Amino acid sequence: MVLHNVWILMKSGICLFHKEYRSIHLDENLVSGFLSAAASFVSKLGEDRVESITMGKKKFVSISSNDLIFSICVDKEDDEKEAFEKLWEIKITFLRKYLEKVKNWNGDVSPYNEFEVDLDYIVSDKTQVSSAVKDLIKKLEIQKERILD
């Protein structure tokens, strides 16, 4: 999987954290606004989430949690399941570290900058997706199949 960018944002569109890994140079606030608007639009259609948006050769994969949206940009051909697994690992690690700060957020995004160290470790090939995340994804896939049937 080729990971280009990672965004963690409030559903209001405020970018809490962004990291660029490849040559996709995008204004983090522009992308945050787009992802927030997409989530809001999908919600108004009666759906509960945006899972992925493909644009040309790139794909944005997203998951939401309460007032947050976690999103990554990967190549269109990349395995979406692998992208979701990595995204879940990012989400769980971020929430474990910053849930209280997010709940009591005062408008300062600088405390989230230190997440870069955790993210680099998650993104590196040295890590494997935890079994808890794999189990959660399996349960979500079963639930999704039941809903679609």
C-alpha positions, 0 to 999 in steps of 0.5 A: 500500500502506498500511503500519501497523506493522513488527516485527522479532523473535526467533523466541522472541518478543522484539521487537528493533524496532517502528515504528508508521506509522498509527493501529493501536496494538498492544502490540509485545510482545503482537504479537511473542508472537502472531507467534512463536507462529503461526510455531511452530504452523505449524512444528509442522504441518510447514510452513516459514513463515507468509506472511500472516494476515488479521484483519478489515480488516488483514493481517500479512505475515511472512518469517523468516530464521534466528532472526528474523521480519520482519512488517508490518501492511497493509490487507487489500486491499493487494497481497500481492506489493508487501507482500512486496517491501517486507518483503524490502527491510526484511529485507535492509537490517536484516541488512546492518546488524545481522547480527553484532549479532543473532548476538552479541545480549546482550539489549539492544534499544536498538542497533536503534532507529537502524534507524528512519532506514533503515526510514523511507527504505525505507517512503517513496515515494522508494525502489523495491524493488531489482532484487536483491529483485525477482529473489529474489522471482521465484525464490521464486515459481517455487520455490513453484509447483514445490512446489505442483505 
